[in-house]
Amino acid sequence: MNPDSPDRDPSDSVEVSPPHDVETVFVVWLRCEGEDCTIQKPLFAQWSATTTEAERRADIATWRWENLRCPAGHAILRQGDYQI
């Protein structure tokens, strides 16, 4: 994240695993609950190339959304249509 971002937390960390047979897949454009908010962010996921669509959908069903917020502070809405 940009070091000048007001959302940056210096205690955050990133762990990168070696890319074996991993695919990075666009899932959905995130939208928030703010009616006049125009902020959209892409959501990507990484799965093994051999993961089936059913397995990916099952994985998505476990994702936690309750504390996800847009930069303006609005709650991110759980999406229903995913491109996997």
C-alpha positions in Angstrom: 0.0 0.0 0.0 1.1 3.5 -0.6 3.1 4.7 2.4 1.2 8.1 2.3 -2.3 6.4 2.4 -4.4 7.3 5.4 -5.5 3.6 5.5 -1.9 2.3 5.8 -1.1 0.5 9.0 2.6 0.1 9.5 2.0 -3.1 11.5 0.4 -4.8 8.5 2.5 -7.4 6.7 2.4 -9.3 3.5 3.3 -13.0 3.1 4.1 -14.2 -0.4 4.1 -17.9 -1.1 6.1 -19.3 -4.1 3.9 -19.4 -7.2 3.8 -23.1 -8.1 0.7 -23.7 -10.2 -1.1 -20.7 -8.8 -3.4 -18.5 -11.0 -4.3 -15.0 -10.1 -8.0 -14.5 -11.1 -10.1 -11.4 -11.2 -13.2 -12.1 -9.1 -15.3 -8.9 -8.9 -15.3 -5.1 -8.7 -15.9 -4.3 -5.0 -18.8 -1.9 -4.3 -19.7 -0.2 -1.1 -23.0 0.7 0.6 -22.5 4.5 -0.1 -25.1 5.4 -2.7 -23.1 8.3 -4.0 -19.7 6.7 -3.5 -17.9 6.0 -6.8 -14.9 4.2 -5.4 -14.5 0.8 -7.0 -11.6 -1.6 -6.3 -10.9 -4.9 -8.1 -10.8 -8.1 -6.1 -8.4 -10.8 -7.2 -7.9 -14.2 -5.7 -5.2 -16.9 -6.2 -6.1 -20.5 -6.6 -4.3 -23.6 -7.8 -4.7 -24.0 -11.6 -6.3 -27.3 -10.9 -9.0 -25.9 -8.6 -12.5 -26.4 -10.0 -15.2 -23.7 -10.2 -17.1 -25.5 -7.5 -14.1 -25.5 -5.2 -13.5 -21.8 -5.9 -17.1 -20.9 -5.2 -16.9 -22.9 -1.9 -13.8 -21.0 -1.0 -15.5 -17.6 -1.8 -18.3 -18.6 0.6 -15.8 -18.7 3.5 -14.6 -15.1 2.9 -15.3 -12.7 5.7 -16.7 -9.3 4.7 -17.9 -7.8 8.0 -14.9 -5.5 8.5 -14.2 -4.6 4.9 -14.5 -0.9 4.2 -14.0 1.4 1.2 -11.5 4.3 1.6 -14.5 6.6 2.5 -15.4 4.3 5.4 -18.5 2.6 3.9 -19.1 -1.1 4.3 -18.2 -3.2 1.3 -21.2 -5.2 0.0 -20.9 -8.9 -0.3 -21.1 -9.6 -4.1 -23.3 -12.2 -5.7 -21.8 -12.5 -9.2 -18.2 -13.6 -9.4 -16.1 -14.1 -12.4 -14.1 -17.3 -11.7 
